[in-house]
Protein backbone atom coordinates (compact mmCIF):
# COMPACT_ATOMS: atom_id res chain seq x y z
CA UNK A 1 0.00 0.00 0.00
CA UNK A 2 1.61 3.27 -1.12
CA UNK A 3 1.87 6.57 0.73
CA UNK A 4 -1.03 8.30 -1.02
CA UNK A 5 -3.41 5.36 -0.63
CA UNK A 6 -2.71 5.11 3.11
CA UNK A 7 -3.24 8.84 3.52
CA UNK A 8 -6.50 8.65 1.58
CA UNK A 9 -7.81 5.73 3.66
CA UNK A 10 -6.95 7.54 6.88
CA UNK A 11 -8.70 10.71 5.70
CA UNK A 12 -11.83 8.83 4.59
CA UNK A 13 -12.06 6.92 7.90
CA UNK A 14 -11.61 10.02 10.04
CA UNK A 15 -14.09 12.20 8.19
CA UNK A 16 -16.68 9.40 7.90
CA UNK A 17 -16.45 8.58 11.60
CA UNK A 18 -16.61 12.25 12.58
CA UNK A 19 -19.64 13.09 10.45
CA UNK A 20 -21.57 9.88 11.21
CA UNK A 21 -21.22 10.36 14.96
CA UNK A 22 -22.28 14.00 14.88
CA UNK A 23 -25.03 13.91 12.27
CA UNK A 24 -27.25 11.51 14.20
CA UNK A 25 -27.98 13.97 16.99
CA UNK A 26 -28.09 17.25 15.08
CA UNK A 27 -31.59 18.68 14.99
CA UNK A 28 -33.25 22.01 15.65
CA UNK A 29 -31.48 23.31 18.79
CA UNK A 30 -28.14 24.18 17.25
CA UNK A 31 -25.74 26.59 18.88
CA UNK A 32 -22.79 28.44 17.37
CA UNK A 33 -19.53 29.10 19.19
CA UNK A 34 -16.78 31.18 17.58
CA UNK A 35 -13.59 31.18 19.65
CA UNK A 36 -10.00 32.38 19.87
CA UNK A 37 -7.13 30.45 21.45
CA UNK A 38 -3.52 31.21 22.37
CA UNK A 39 -1.06 28.44 23.23
CA UNK A 40 2.55 27.50 23.94
CA UNK A 41 4.31 24.39 22.69
CA UNK A 42 5.16 21.60 25.13
CA UNK A 43 8.30 19.53 24.33
CA UNK A 44 8.19 15.76 24.93
CA UNK A 45 11.99 15.43 25.00
CA UNK A 46 14.97 17.54 26.08
CA UNK A 47 16.22 18.01 22.51
CA UNK A 48 13.01 19.89 21.66
CA UNK A 49 13.11 22.18 24.70
CA UNK A 50 13.58 25.16 22.38
CA UNK A 51 9.98 24.93 21.12
CA UNK A 52 8.62 26.01 24.53
CA UNK A 53 9.69 29.58 23.66
CA UNK A 54 7.26 29.73 20.71
CA UNK A 55 3.50 30.15 20.64
CA UNK A 56 0.53 29.65 18.34
CA UNK A 57 -2.83 31.31 18.00
CA UNK A 58 -5.97 30.46 16.11
CA UNK A 59 -9.69 30.67 15.54
CA UNK A 60 -12.34 27.98 15.48
CA UNK A 61 -16.07 27.60 15.07
CA UNK A 62 -18.10 24.96 16.87
CA UNK A 63 -21.56 24.02 15.69
CA UNK A 64 -23.26 21.87 18.30
CA UNK A 65 -26.54 20.47 19.53
CA UNK A 66 -26.89 19.63 23.18
CA UNK A 67 -23.39 18.63 24.25
CA UNK A 68 -21.78 17.46 21.02
CA UNK A 69 -21.01 18.71 17.56
CA UNK A 70 -18.45 19.58 14.91
CA UNK A 71 -15.43 21.88 15.13
CA UNK A 72 -13.59 23.55 12.27
CA UNK A 73 -10.48 25.55 13.04
CA UNK A 74 -7.40 27.38 11.81
CA UNK A 75 -4.12 27.73 13.73
CA UNK A 76 -1.16 29.96 12.91
CA UNK A 77 2.18 28.70 14.26
CA UNK A 78 5.24 30.82 15.04
CA UNK A 79 7.56 27.80 15.36
CA UNK A 80 10.02 28.66 12.58
CA UNK A 81 13.24 26.74 13.21
CA UNK A 82 12.50 23.01 13.01
CA UNK A 83 14.72 20.69 10.98
CA UNK A 84 13.67 19.51 7.51
CA UNK A 85 15.44 16.33 6.35
CA UNK A 86 16.88 16.25 2.82
CA UNK A 87 19.63 14.26 1.07
CA UNK A 88 21.46 17.54 0.53
CA UNK A 89 21.62 18.07 4.30
CA UNK A 90 19.36 19.33 7.04
CA UNK A 91 17.67 22.68 6.59
CA UNK A 92 15.45 24.76 8.83
CA UNK A 93 12.02 26.27 8.34
CA UNK A 94 8.56 26.79 9.85
CA UNK A 95 6.13 23.95 10.54
CA UNK A 96 3.36 25.79 8.70
CA UNK A 97 -0.25 26.43 9.66
CA UNK A 98 -2.98 23.95 10.54
CA UNK A 99 -6.61 23.40 9.48
CA UNK A 100 -8.74 21.18 11.75
CA UNK A 101 -11.96 19.18 11.45
CA UNK A 102 -13.05 17.42 14.64
CA UNK A 103 -15.91 15.98 16.66
CA UNK A 104 -16.39 17.18 20.23
CA UNK A 105 -18.35 16.22 23.31
CA UNK A 106 -18.68 18.25 26.50
CA UNK A 107 -20.45 17.98 29.83
CA UNK A 108 -20.77 19.64 33.22
CA UNK A 109 -18.56 18.96 36.21
CA UNK A 110 -20.65 21.54 38.10
CA UNK A 111 -23.87 23.08 36.81
CA UNK A 112 -25.24 26.14 38.61
CA UNK A 113 -27.92 28.69 37.80
CA UNK A 114 -25.58 31.38 36.46
CA UNK A 115 -22.53 29.39 35.44
CA UNK A 116 -21.17 25.88 35.01
CA UNK A 117 -17.73 24.26 35.11
CA UNK A 118 -17.34 22.07 32.02
CA UNK A 119 -14.91 19.84 30.16
CA UNK A 120 -14.46 19.14 26.44
CA UNK A 121 -13.03 16.14 24.58
CA UNK A 122 -12.12 16.75 20.92
CA UNK A 123 -11.03 14.09 18.40
CA UNK A 124 -10.54 14.52 14.65
CA UNK A 125 -8.09 15.41 11.88
CA UNK A 126 -5.49 18.14 11.22
CA UNK A 127 -4.19 19.20 7.81
CA UNK A 128 -0.78 20.93 7.98
CA UNK A 129 0.59 23.18 5.27
CA UNK A 130 4.18 21.99 5.87
CA UNK A 131 5.51 18.53 6.72
CA UNK A 132 8.60 16.37 6.25
CA UNK A 133 10.26 17.97 9.28
CA UNK A 134 11.33 16.49 12.62
CA UNK A 135 7.87 17.15 14.10
CA UNK A 136 5.53 16.03 11.32
CA UNK A 137 6.06 13.34 8.70
CA UNK A 138 2.76 13.84 6.86
CA UNK A 139 0.27 16.55 6.00
CA UNK A 140 -2.68 14.67 7.52
CA UNK A 141 -2.55 14.03 11.28
CA UNK A 142 -4.79 13.07 14.17
CA UNK A 143 -6.16 15.85 16.37
CA UNK A 144 -6.71 15.16 20.08
CA UNK A 145 -7.39 17.83 22.70
CA UNK A 146 -8.90 18.18 26.16
CA UNK A 147 -9.91 21.30 28.03
CA UNK A 148 -11.93 22.48 30.99
CA UNK A 149 -13.20 25.73 32.49
CA UNK A 150 -16.25 27.87 33.26
CA UNK A 151 -19.20 28.67 31.02
CA UNK A 152 -20.89 31.91 32.17
CA UNK A 153 -24.49 32.64 31.17
CA UNK A 154 -24.69 36.25 29.99
CA UNK A 155 -28.28 36.15 28.76
CA UNK A 156 -30.97 33.72 27.69
CA UNK A 157 -29.16 33.08 24.43
CA UNK A 158 -25.50 34.01 25.02
CA UNK A 159 -22.69 32.37 27.06
CA UNK A 160 -19.07 33.34 27.66
CA UNK A 161 -16.70 30.34 27.51
CA UNK A 162 -13.23 30.15 29.12
CA UNK A 163 -11.13 27.01 28.75
CA UNK A 164 -7.60 25.84 29.55
CA UNK A 165 -6.45 22.70 27.78
CA UNK A 166 -3.91 20.42 26.15
CA UNK A 167 -3.55 19.68 22.41
CA UNK A 168 -1.75 16.96 20.43
CA UNK A 169 -1.34 16.41 16.68
CA UNK A 170 0.54 13.50 15.08
CA UNK A 171 0.02 10.71 12.54
CA UNK A 172 0.61 7.80 14.93
CA UNK A 173 3.99 6.73 13.47
CA UNK A 174 2.26 5.96 10.18
CA UNK A 175 4.83 8.15 8.43
CA UNK A 176 8.06 9.32 10.04
CA UNK A 177 9.24 11.63 11.50
CA UNK A 178 6.46 11.79 14.07
CA UNK A 179 7.46 13.65 17.22
CA UNK A 180 4.15 15.46 16.90
CA UNK A 181 2.98 18.87 18.02
CA UNK A 182 1.97 19.26 21.66
CA UNK A 183 0.83 22.42 23.40
CA UNK A 184 -1.20 23.87 26.25
CA UNK A 185 -3.61 26.68 25.45
CA UNK A 186 -6.15 29.21 26.72
CA UNK A 187 -9.41 29.54 24.80
CA UNK A 188 -11.99 32.35 24.90
CA UNK A 189 -15.32 32.02 23.08
CA UNK A 190 -18.93 33.19 22.86
CA UNK A 191 -21.71 30.63 22.51
CA UNK A 192 -24.96 31.71 20.85
CA UNK A 193 -28.19 29.68 21.21
CA UNK A 194 -30.66 31.05 18.63
CA UNK A 195 -33.41 28.61 19.70
CA UNK A 196 -32.61 28.21 23.39
CA UNK A 197 -30.41 25.84 25.39
CA UNK A 198 -30.40 22.10 25.91
CA UNK A 199 -29.47 22.11 29.57
CA UNK A 200 -28.32 18.57 30.11
CA UNK A 201 -26.93 15.62 28.22
CA UNK A 202 -29.43 12.74 28.57
CA UNK A 203 -27.78 9.56 29.76
CA UNK A 204 -30.23 7.04 28.32
CA UNK A 205 -33.95 6.91 27.67
CA UNK A 206 -34.37 3.43 29.13
CA UNK A 207 -33.72 2.40 32.76
CA UNK A 208 -30.07 1.60 33.40
CA UNK A 209 -28.90 -1.84 34.46
CA UNK A 210 -25.29 -2.66 35.31
CA UNK A 211 -23.69 -5.00 32.80
CA UNK A 212 -20.85 -7.53 32.90
CA UNK A 213 -19.44 -8.78 29.60
CA UNK A 214 -16.75 -10.94 28.10
CA UNK A 215 -15.01 -8.61 25.64
CA UNK A 216 -12.94 -9.49 22.58
CA UNK A 217 -11.27 -7.00 20.23
CA UNK A 218 -8.93 -7.09 17.27
CA UNK A 219 -6.74 -4.09 16.43
CA UNK A 220 -4.68 -3.96 13.24
CA UNK A 221 -2.17 -1.28 12.27
CA UNK A 222 1.02 -0.42 10.46
CA UNK A 223 4.04 1.66 11.40
CA UNK A 224 7.23 2.99 9.94
CA UNK A 225 10.23 1.84 11.97
CA UNK A 226 12.49 4.31 13.74
CA UNK A 227 15.50 2.03 13.10
CA UNK A 228 17.68 3.45 10.33
CA UNK A 229 20.70 2.11 8.50
CA UNK A 230 23.38 3.72 6.34
CA UNK A 231 22.26 7.10 4.99
CA UNK A 232 18.49 6.60 5.26
CA UNK A 233 16.36 9.61 6.03
CA UNK A 234 13.73 9.20 8.76
CA UNK A 235 10.95 8.90 6.16
CA UNK A 236 12.77 6.19 4.14
CA UNK A 237 12.69 3.33 6.64
CA UNK A 238 10.51 0.21 6.00
CA UNK A 239 6.87 -0.25 7.04
CA UNK A 240 5.70 -3.10 9.26
CA UNK A 241 2.47 -4.56 10.58
CA UNK A 242 1.43 -4.36 14.22
CA UNK A 243 -1.48 -6.25 15.78
CA UNK A 244 -3.26 -6.23 19.15
CA UNK A 245 -5.76 -8.95 20.14
CA UNK A 246 -7.50 -8.44 23.50
CA UNK A 247 -9.60 -10.85 25.57
CA UNK A 248 -10.98 -9.78 28.92
CA UNK A 249 -13.80 -8.72 31.23
CA UNK A 250 -15.82 -5.52 30.85
CA UNK A 251 -18.19 -3.87 33.33
CA UNK A 252 -20.54 -0.96 32.72
CA UNK A 253 -21.22 0.39 36.21
CA UNK A 254 -22.87 3.70 35.23
CA UNK A 255 -24.88 4.93 32.22
CA UNK A 256 -21.84 7.01 31.23
CA UNK A 257 -18.87 4.91 32.38
CA UNK A 258 -17.32 1.49 31.70
CA UNK A 259 -14.02 -0.21 32.54
CA UNK A 260 -12.34 -3.39 31.34
CA UNK A 261 -9.35 -5.57 32.16
CA UNK A 262 -7.81 -7.84 29.55
CA UNK A 263 -4.88 -9.87 28.32
CA UNK A 264 -3.25 -8.30 25.27
CA UNK A 265 -1.67 -10.62 22.69
CA UNK A 266 0.55 -8.52 20.42
CA UNK A 267 2.61 -9.10 17.30
CA UNK A 268 5.14 -6.59 15.92
CA UNK A 269 6.59 -7.16 12.46
CA UNK A 270 9.58 -4.86 12.91
CA UNK A 271 11.16 -7.34 15.35
CA UNK A 272 12.23 -9.38 12.32
CA UNK A 273 13.98 -6.29 10.98
CA UNK A 274 15.85 -5.85 14.28
CA UNK A 275 17.00 -9.49 14.10
CA UNK A 276 18.14 -9.09 10.50
CA UNK A 277 20.24 -6.01 11.29
CA UNK A 278 21.78 -7.75 14.31
CA UNK A 279 22.47 -11.02 12.49
CA UNK A 280 20.41 -13.00 15.02
CA UNK A 281 18.26 -15.92 13.72
CA UNK A 282 14.55 -15.07 13.66
CA UNK A 283 11.47 -17.16 14.44
CA UNK A 284 7.83 -16.10 14.14
CA UNK A 285 7.25 -16.11 17.91
CA UNK A 286 10.12 -13.63 18.40
CA UNK A 287 7.65 -10.93 17.33
CA UNK A 288 5.07 -11.83 19.99
CA UNK A 289 4.34 -9.96 23.21
CA UNK A 290 1.97 -10.54 26.11
CA UNK A 291 0.62 -7.83 28.42
CA UNK A 292 -2.09 -7.21 31.00
CA UNK A 293 -4.16 -4.06 30.41
CA UNK A 294 -6.97 -1.95 31.85
CA UNK A 295 -9.09 0.65 30.04
CA UNK A 296 -11.63 3.22 31.19
CA UNK A 297 -14.22 4.81 28.92
CA UNK A 298 -16.70 7.67 29.09
CA UNK A 299 -19.76 7.14 26.88
CA UNK A 300 -21.78 9.81 25.09
CA UNK A 301 -24.57 7.95 23.34
CA UNK A 302 -22.89 5.57 20.91
CA UNK A 303 -19.59 7.43 21.09
CA UNK A 304 -17.04 6.60 23.82
CA UNK A 305 -13.69 8.16 24.66
CA UNK A 306 -11.21 5.64 26.10
CA UNK A 307 -7.89 5.73 27.95
CA UNK A 308 -5.89 2.97 29.59
CA UNK A 309 -2.53 1.44 30.41
CA UNK A 310 -0.82 -1.96 30.15
CA UNK A 311 2.24 -3.76 31.47
CA UNK A 312 4.29 -6.27 29.47
CA UNK A 313 4.53 -9.78 30.92
CA UNK A 314 6.49 -11.40 28.09
CA UNK A 315 8.59 -10.51 25.04
CA UNK A 316 9.44 -13.08 22.39
CA UNK A 317 12.81 -11.41 21.77
CA UNK A 318 15.36 -9.32 23.61
CA UNK A 319 15.88 -7.24 20.46
CA UNK A 320 12.97 -4.87 20.98
CA UNK A 321 12.06 -2.00 18.66
CA UNK A 322 13.40 1.39 19.67
CA UNK A 323 11.58 3.34 22.42
CA UNK A 324 9.92 0.27 24.00
CA UNK A 325 9.25 0.63 27.75
CA UNK A 326 8.01 -2.01 30.28
CA UNK A 327 4.52 -0.50 29.99
CA UNK A 328 2.41 1.28 27.41
CA UNK A 329 -0.65 3.51 27.26
CA UNK A 330 -3.67 3.43 25.00
CA UNK A 331 -5.96 6.34 24.12
CA UNK A 332 -8.70 6.56 21.49
CA UNK A 333 -12.39 6.27 20.81
CA UNK A 334 -15.11 3.73 20.04
CA UNK A 335 -18.36 3.97 18.15
CA UNK A 336 -20.93 1.38 19.24
CA UNK A 337 -23.06 -0.49 16.67
CA UNK A 338 -26.16 -2.68 16.81
CA UNK A 339 -29.48 -2.44 18.61
CA UNK A 340 -27.92 -3.41 21.96
CA UNK A 341 -24.60 -1.67 21.26
CA UNK A 342 -22.65 -4.89 21.67
CA UNK A 343 -20.28 -4.19 18.75
CA UNK A 344 -17.91 -1.32 18.17
CA UNK A 345 -15.35 0.09 15.79
CA UNK A 346 -12.68 2.59 16.75
CA UNK A 347 -9.12 3.83 16.62
CA UNK A 348 -6.56 3.71 19.43
CA UNK A 349 -3.03 5.01 19.79
CA UNK A 350 -0.66 2.50 21.43
CA UNK A 351 2.00 4.64 23.10
CA UNK A 352 5.28 3.92 24.90
CA UNK A 353 5.54 6.93 27.25
CA UNK A 354 6.26 9.74 24.76
CA UNK A 355 6.59 7.70 21.56
CA UNK A 356 3.69 6.09 19.72
CA UNK A 357 4.07 2.49 18.58
CA UNK A 358 1.21 2.28 16.08
CA UNK A 359 -2.48 3.11 15.59
CA UNK A 360 -4.88 0.24 16.25
CA UNK A 361 -7.82 0.17 13.82
CA UNK A 362 -10.15 -1.83 16.04
CA UNK A 363 -13.27 -3.98 15.84
CA UNK A 364 -14.65 -5.40 19.10
CA UNK A 365 -17.61 -7.18 20.67
CA UNK A 366 -19.05 -7.38 24.19
CA UNK A 367 -20.52 -10.88 24.54
N, C-alpha and C positions, 0 to 999 in steps of 0.2 A: 504494500500500500504506500503510494508516494505522498510527499509532503502536502500537496494541494488537496488530495482526496481526504487525508486525515483532518486537515483544517476545515474542509467543507462539512464532513460528518460531525465534527465537534460543534460547529456553528449551527447546523440544522438541529442537533439534539438540544442544545441550550435554548435556542429560540422557541422550539416547539414545546419544550417542557415549561418554559416561562409563560408563554401565552396560554397554554392549556390549563395551567393551574389558576391563572388569574381570571380568565374569561368566564369560568363557571359561576363566579360569584358577583360579577359586575352587573349592576342593574340600575335603578333610578337614583339612588342616593350617593352619587359620586361627590368626591371632594377634590380640590386642586391645591397643591402645595408647592409653590416655587420657593427655592432655598439657595442660600450661599454658604459655602464652607471654606475654611482656611485650615491647612494642616502642615505638619512637619514630618519628614521621613524618619523612620525607625530602622536602624541597621540591625541585621540578624547576626553579623559577624564583625570582628574587630577591624578587618581590612576595609569594611565599608563604613567605618565610623564617620568619614567625611560627609556622608549624605545627610547627617543630622543637622547640618548647618544650612540646609536648603528647605524651601517650603513649596507648597502648591496651593492653588485656590481654584474654585470652580462653582458652577451653577447646576442645579438639577430641578426637574419638575416631577413630582409624584402625582399620579392620578389613582385614587383609591376609592374603595367602597367598604364601609365598615372598618376593618383593621387589616386590610391587605390590598395590594394593587401593583401597578407597574411604575418603574422609575426610569427616566432617561436623563443622562447627565453629560456634562463636559467639564474636563479638568485641564487647567494649564499648569505645567510643571516647570520649575526654575532650575531643576537639576541638570547642569550643562557640562559636566566633566566626566561622564562615565566612559569606559573603554569600549571601543568597537573593534572586533577581531577581524583582521584581514590577512591574506598571505603576504602582503607587502609590509606588514608590521602593524602593531596596535595604533589606533588613532582615537581621539577623544571627540565627544560631541554630546548634544542633549538627548534625553530619552524621548522627547516628543510629547505631544498632548494625548489625551485619552477621551474616548466616547464610550458611554456605558448604557447598557440595557439590562435591567434587573427586575426581579420579583421581590417584594418585601412583605413582611408581616410585622405587626406591632401589637402591643397589649399594655395594660396598666399594671404597674407594681403597686401604685396607690391611686385611687380615684376619688377626688373630693368634689365639692360643689363648684369651686372656682378654678381649680387646677388639678392636674394629675401628673404623676411621675411615671414615665413610660419607657419601654425599650423597643428597639427595632432590630430585625434580622434581615439582611439583604443578601441575595444570592443571584448571580447572573453572569454576564459577559462584558469584557472590556475590549475595545479596539484601539490599539496604539498606533500613532502615526510614525513612530520609529521603533525598530527592533534590530536584533543581531548584535546587541551589546551585552555586557556582563550581567545586566539585570534581566533582560527580556530576550528570549530566543525566538519569539513569534509575535505576529501582530495581534492575533486573537488570544485572549487570556480569560481565565476565570476571575470573577469579581465576588469577593466575600467581605462583608463589613457588619459590624455590630455597633450600636450606640444606645445611649440612654440619657434621660434628662426630663425637665418639666415641659408640660403643655399648658399654657395659660389661656383661659377663655376670656377673650376681649369683648365679645358680643355674642348674640345668638348664632351668628354665622361665621365668625372670625376667631381664630386661635393664633397665638404666638408660640413658636416651637423653638426650644433650645436643646441641643444635643452635643454630647461629647462621645467620641467613638474611636474605633480602630478599623483600619482598612487594609486589605491584602489583594494583590493582583499577580497571578502567575499562570503558567500553562500546565502545571503539574508534571514537570519533567518530560512532557511529550516532545518538546524540542528544546535543546540546550542552546545557550546558557539559560538558567532558570533560577537565579537568586530571588527574583520577584521584587515587587514594590510593596513596601509596608509603611504605614504612616498612622499617626494619631491626629484627630481633627476636631474642630469646633464647628458646629452647624447652626445657622440661624434661618428660620423660615416662617412664612405665614400660611395658614391653612384656611381655605375658604370653602364653606359648606353651602352651596346655593339652595339646596332643598332640605336643609336641616341635618342634624347629626344622627349617627348610629352609635349609641352610647356604650354598648358592650359587645364583645365578641361571643356569640352563642357557642357553648361547648358542644352540645348535641341536642337534637330534638327528642330522642328517645331516652328512657331511663338508663342510667349508667350501671353496668355490672362489671366488676373486676374480672380480668381474663388472664389465664395462664396458657401459654402456648409452647409447643416445640417449634423452633424456628430454624430454617435452612436458607442459606443464601449463597449465590455464586457471583463473584466479582472478577471480571476480566479487564486487563489493561495492557498498555505497552509503554515503554520508556526508552529514552536514549541514555546510554551509559555515560557516567562521568569519567570512566577510565580511558585515558588517551595514550596513544603510542606514537613514536616518531614525531612528525611535524603536524599532526592533526590539529585542526581548530576545534573548539568545543562543540560546534554544530556539525562536525563530520564523523562523530563516533557512531557505532552501530546501534540499531534498535533491537529491543528484546521484549518478550512477552512476560507479563507478571500475572499471577492468578491467586485469588483468595477465596477459599471455600470455608464457610462457617456453619457449624452445627451447635445449637445451644437451647437455652430456656429463656423465654420472654414473658414479662409480666406487665400488663397495663393496670396500674393501681389508681389512676385518676383519669377523667375524661380527656385531659390535656397531656398526660405524661406516661411514658413507658420506659422500662429498662430491660436489658438483656445481658446474659453472660454466655460465653460460647468458647469452643475450641476452634482456633483458626488453623487451617491446613493451607500452607502457602507454597508456591513454586515460582522461582525467579530464574528466567532464562539466562541472565547475564553471568550467573555463576560459571557456566561453561566457558565463557569468554575469559574470566579470571583464571580458570585452570589452564586454558590454552596459553595465555601469556606467561604463566608461571611454569609451564612444562610439566604440570602435575596431571596424571591420568584422571579422566572424568567418567563418572557414572550418573545415570539419570537421577538417582536419589540424592546426589550431592546438591541439587538445586532445591531440595525440599526444606521446609521450616515448619515448626509447630509452635503455637503460642496460645495463651489463655487471654481472653479479652472481655471487656465490659463496655457497653454503650448506653447512653441516655438520650432520649428524644423528647422533644416538645412538639405536640401535634396541633395543627391549625386546619381543621377539616381533614381533607385527604393529604394535605402537605405536612411533612414532619422535618424539623431540623434536628440533626443528630451529631453527637460528639462522644468520643470514647478513647480508651487507652488499652494497650495490650503489652504483655511481657513474653519474650521468647523463652520457650522451654527446651528447644532443640534446633540445631542447625546441621544440615547434611554435609557441610564442608566448613573448614576453618578459613578458607579463602572467600571472605564475604565481600560483597560490593562495597564501594566506598561510602562512607557516612553512616553505615549501620551502627545502631546503638542497641543495648540489651532490651529496649522497649520501643514501642512506637505509638503514635496517636492516629486517630481517625476522625475526620470531620466531613460532613456532607449533608445531603438531604434525600428523602424518600417521597414518592408519590404513590399513595395506596390505590389499588384497583379492585374491582369486584363489588358485588352487593354488600358483602360482609367485610370488605377491606382486608382480606386475608393475604392478598398479593401486593407486591410493590416493585417499582423500578426506582433507580436512583443513581447518584454519583457520589463517590467518597474519595477523599484525598488521604492516602496512607503516608504518614509523615514520620521521619526519624528526627525528632527534636526540631531542628531548623532546616531540614532538607527533605523534600518530598521524595518518596520512592516511586510511586506511580498512582494514577487515577483508577479507581475501581468502578467500572460500569456494571451496575449490580441489578440482579433480579432475585427476589426473595419471596418466601411464603411462610406464614404463620399457620401451622397445622392445628 
